Amino acid sequence: MLPVGARRAVGRLAAVFVAGALLASCGPDRPGIDLKLVFDERLGGATTAFSAGSNAFELSARNLANEERRVFEVGDSFFNQNWVTAPASTEARDGLGPTFNAQSCSSCHARDGRAKPPDDDEDPERGLLLRLSIAGPDGPIDEPVYGGQLQDRAVIGVAPEGRIGIRYEIISGAYPDGTPFTLRKPAYVILDPAFGPHDVAIMISPRIASAVIGMGLLEAIPAERILGLADPDDADGDGISGRPNMVWDIRRGEAVLGRFGWKANEPTVEQQAAGAFQGDIGITSTLFPEENCPAAQPDCAAAPNGGTPEVPDERLAQVVFYVQTLAVPAMRNVDDPRVRQGAELFVQTGCAACHTPRHVTGGDHPVEPLRNQTIFPFTDLLLHDMGEGLADGRPDGLATGREWRTPPLWGIGLVEVVNRHTMFLHDGRARNIEEAILWHGGEGQASRDRFMALTASERDALLQFLRSL
């Protein structure tokens, strides 16, 4: 008998993919798994790029037409090139700040990949930011002095708000077989605050920049598919709920399913990108027309801007198309017996209950190459309570301070090749995939415990599977 979490994963897969049973006879003692429902080397369907080098996250969807590739290249240019202070002769790229965290999208998403937390207080690396808020009558509101996000850089004549400081506590543990491990538990402080003390009840939520591959495919999954995976009241009693975050879509003027961000707080690639332009670079758009200048920072409000809006809709659309059509890299070592064993263990331990392997995109996405693709992102895009150890204490829409969206796993094994590190989870605290698993609590606790109970060889096989994605 499979554990409850694995049976849930089986049910999720079998409910949608009736062609071929997930469970197959594989000897008298344990069931086998139809691995065709768990992975395919073309993780992104026809968009998949067969590249495993340092540029693996930078390629366009392989099924784009020639004109679409030209739009992709234009978007690539604006994603990667730096914005400058206004006024400037380069009007197409001025308007930086007044306060900001990065000068370009790629400052945080280097090679379209994943950022890492700073090594120390003086580390200039970009990609980790701090959300700042206090409790309001209907949810979090911006911290009064420093706003909704700590800005550690600024244009000339404007003071940066402060710097991020991280202090780690080392936690020691051991597997049931005696193998030791350590985890890093971070605590965050604001160093060199430029405008005096912040509110004593401030909520600080760290967020690391994720890889941006496959976002258009995630956007193309039908909402009813994702909502159908939800079990907010845990009706089946397996300890896993899965809740959608319903968030405001500015273009549509209504609440819709959230898909993007660490707490699924953005509904579309466009709104996610426009929010990052404003929050991270200080570039306004028609979706987010206001500069990030709290009332306590008059020099910020008085600084020149790059027009209204600073990124026109056409240019934003080109960046959005670029992000939507970044290719997903192919899975590697698909025929390796250890990888296949690891895939079976991934389901048997219950990991696939939240990291849902397979989806089929809908036929109505505005980007035609993303339609009707069988994809393997390994996410249900739902919110899950991950326990007190990972809690940031900050609600976000319908998400509680303990809930996070299930992150997709495609490309996880190439982060080291592309970005030269293996830091994972929402703040990069985990130094490798194994530590990320060991941080799972709450709804992920049972799967974590099953992983810990595996033999050393089995644990290694499961990790080999994940590194092949």
Salt bridges, closest charged atoms under 4 A:
GLU58 OE2 - ARG111 NH1 3.23
GLU67 OE1 - ARG70 NH2 2.69
ASP119 OD1 - LYS116 NZ 2.83
ASP121 OD2 - ARG167 NH2 3.02
GLU122 OE2 - ARG163 NH1 3.61
ASP152 OD2 - ARG126 NH1 2.97
ASP177 OD2 - ARG459 NH2 3.18
ASP192 OD2 - ARG163 NE 2.79
GLU219 OE1 - HIS365 NE2 2.80
ASP231 OD2 - ARG8 NH1 3.62
ASP236 OD2 - ARG8 NH1 3.12
ASP238 OD2 - ARG8 NH1 2.95
GLU254 OE2 - ARG252 NH2 2.89
GLU270 OE2 - ARG251 NH2 2.86
ASP313 OD1 - ARG251 NH2 3.76
GLU344 OE1 - ARG30 NH1 3.07
ASP380 OD2 - ARG12 NH1 3.14
ASP380 OD2 - HIS384 NE2 2.81
ASP385 OD2 - ARG402 NE 3.07
GLU388 OE1 - ARG402 NH1 2.98
ASP392 OD2 - ARG207 NH2 3.84
ASP392 OD1 - LYS263 NZ 2.86
ASP396 OD2 - ARG207 NH2 3.71
ASP396 OD2 - ARG394 NH1 3.25
GLU403 OE1 - ARG243 NH2 2.60
ASP427 OD2 - HIS426 NE2 3.56
ASP427 OD2 - ARG429 NH2 2.97
GLU435 OE2 - ARG431 NE 2.90
GLU443 OE1 - HIS384 ND1 2.66
ASP449 OD1 - ARG448 NH1 3.56
ASP460 OD2 - ARG338 NH2 3.04
ASP460 OD1 - ARG467 NH2 3.87
